[in-house]
Amino acid sequence: MLQRYLLWMVVVAFAASENLKAQELEPLQADRPDQTESASLVPRGYIQAETGFLYEKGGRDARSLLYPSILWKYGVNDRFELRLITEAGMEEYGDQRISGFYPLTVGFKTRLLDEDGIVPQTAFLGHLTSCMSGKEAFRPEWLAPSFRLSMQHTLSDHLSLGYNLGTEWSGNSNEPTYIYTLASGISLTPQLGGFIEVYGYLPVEGDADHRFDCGLTYLVSNDLMVDLSGGVGITRNAPDSFIALGFSWRFDVRRE
């Protein structure tokens, strides 16, 4: 089944890229494959789909698979985009296996500040995960909100620094979990890029979960990008390891 999803999504992505009209746009910037949300927005009138397949291995025979996760984004104007997250996956703990669709997540990103000297490009993100959609075993008890500030510095023509600070709720507890990310991106060629990142989750109750990942991106065209990444857990309660493959593309839906 995973192979069928991969083949179908690749065909759709390349077909969409072939039909794109030539536009004077900056190359696509995606919120994947790292965990640091970008401060950039989708151009006005464009839809951008960021697709990923992820395999994660935990302790005690625990593993999970996303096949796939898709972040859909629509550029409303130069400072605001709408977002929708759709995911299907499988979770396995010993002899128990659960698979199906995860609850829908809706949200937005809005630009707050443009980069100016030491002032980073800054955006605010808000999301809300449904408690009424998806497989029942994956649903939270209540609506689950999350918020982030995304900040980004251009250090040179080839090097950038991005970081997020945020808070999320699981929907099963009133206690929040704080989020941090710190990623350094490097442009190896005009098409090939790489990143290294540390990130983590700091619950009010329980132990902190710290992780490390790195990866590569390849810009096939201004509107199509593929990526490969992997990571490991730093603390005991983090997953042992994970690997992810994805691609992102955008297309113009404005009526001429």
N, C-alpha and C positions, 0 to 999 in steps of 0.2 A: 504493500500500500504506500509506503514512504517513497518508493521509486516512482510510482505513478504521480504522486503530488509534486515531486521534484520536476519530473518531465513536463507536467502540465504548466507549472508556474514559469519554467524557463521558456517554454514556447510562447506563453502569453507575454512575458517581459520583452522578448526579442521582437515579437510581432508589434507590440506597442511602440517600441523604439524605432522601428522602421517607418512608422506612420507619423512620427513627430515632425512638425514644421520647424524649419530653421528659425531659431530665436536668438537674440543677443542677450543670453542669460549666463550668469555665473554657473560653473559646474555644480551638479547636484551635491548637496550636503545632507547626510542622513544622521539619524539618531542612533544608528547601529554601525558597527557591531559592538562598540564599547558600551558601558553602562552610563556614561556621562551624556546627558541630553545636550544636544547642540543648542546654541543661542540663536541660530539662524532659523528663518521661516521659509516655507514653501512660497514661491512666487504667486502673486494674485492670479486667480483663475486656473491654477494648476491643481491636479490631484497627484499625490506622491504615495506610492505603496512601498513599504519596507518589510520584506519577507525574510523570515529566518527559521532554520531548523536547528534544534539544539538537543544534544544528548548530555545528560548530567549523571554522574556516578557519586553516590553517597556511601556512608558506612552501613554495615549490617544489611547487606543485600538490597539497599535502596537505590533506585534509579528512576529517572524521568526522561521523557522525550516529548518535544514539541514538534508537531508535524502538520502545519507550520504555525508560527505566530506572525500576524500581519498588522502593522501599524499603518492605517490609512490617514492621510493628511490632506486638507483642502485649504488653499490660501485664499482667505476672504479679502484681505487687503495687505498693504505693506507692513502692518504691525499686528496682524491677528490671523491665526489659523485654527481650524477645527480638527479634532482628532478622534479616531475610532480604533480600538484594538480588538481584533478577533483572534482567538487561539483555539487550537485543538491539540490534545496531547494525551499522554499516558503516564501514570505513576505506579510504581511497583515497590512494594515493601514485603520482602520475603515471598510468601505464597499468595499474597493479595495483590491484585492488579485492577486498576481503575482507568478507564479511557473514555474520552468524549470531548465535548466542547466546554471551554471555560466560560465564565460569565463575561458579558460584554463590558468594555470599559470605554467611556466617552470622556472627552476633555478638550482642552484648548491650550494654545501657547500664545503669549503676547509679548512683543518686544518692549522693553522698558528703557534701555539706554543703548546708544551706539558707542562703539569703541572710540575713545579719545584720550590718547596718552596713557596714563596709568589707570584710567577708568575703563573697565572691561565692557565688552558687548554683553548685555544682560537681558535675560528673558525670564518670564514667570510662567510656570506650567501648573495646571490644575486638572485632576482626573477624578472620576467617580465610577467605581465598579458596581455593577448591578447585583442585587441579591435575588433576582427573579428570572434570570436567564442562565443557560448553560446546564450541564449535568448537575444534579442535585448534590452529589458528593463533593463537587468543587465550589459550590456556592457559599458565600459568607452569610452569616445570620442577618446582618444589616447592610445598608449601603456603606461602601468602603471608600473614603476620600483619600487623596494624596496630593501633596503640593511640593513644588521645587522651585528654587532659584537656580538658573543656569548662567554661568559666567565664562567668558572666553577672551583670552589675550592672544594677539599675534606677536610672537617674539622675534620672528625674522621671516624672510620669504619662504623658508622651508620648515619652520618650527612653530607650533602653537601649544597653548596650555588651556585646558578646560577643566572646570570644576563645578560641582552641584552641591547644594545643601537643601535638605528637604525633610518632610515628615509624612508618614503614611500610617493608616489604620488598617488592620486586617479585616474588620467587619465582624470579628468574633470577640473583640475585647475593646474596652474603652481606653486602654493604654496605648499611646502612640509608639511608633518606632522611628527613630531619627536616621537619616540617610546622609552619607557623604560619598563623593567620588572625586578623583583627581587623575586626569589623563593628560599625557603628553603625546601630541601627534607630530609626525615628521613626514614631509613630502620627499620621497626618494627619487621619483621622476615625475613629469607632469601627469602621468596616469597612476603610478603606484605610490601608495601611502602606507604608513604603519603607525602603531600606537602601543604604548604600555600604560597600565592603569592599576591603581589600587582603589578599592571601594569597600563599603561596609554598611552594616545595619546595627543600630544601637538601640535596642528595646529598653523601655523604662523598666520592665521586669524581665529578667533573664540575662544571659551572657551575650556579649557583642559577637558579631559575625563579620570577620574581615576576609577579603579575597583579593587575588591578583589575577590579571589577565593581560593578554597582548594579542595582536593580530595584524592582518594586512587587508588593504582595500585596493581594488583595481577599477579605474574609471574607463569603462568600455567606450562611452561617449559622454557628452555633457549631461545626458539624461538617463544613463544606465550605469550602475555600479555593482560589482560583486565583492563579497568579503569572506574571509576565513579567520576564525579566532579560537582561542582556547584559554583555559585558566585553571587555577587550583585554589583550594581553600587554605587560608593562613591559620585560622583558629580551628579547634577541634569540632565545633558545631557547624562549620561550613562544609559544603560539598567537597568530596575528595578532588574531583576534577570535572571539567566539562569541555566540550568542543562544539562549535557552531559554524554553520554555513548559511550564507544569505545573499540576497541581491535586492536592490532598490531601483525603482524607475519612476519617472514622472511624465505626465502628458497634459496637454492644454485642453480644457473643456469649455473654454469661452466660445461664445457664438460670434462669428465675424459679422 
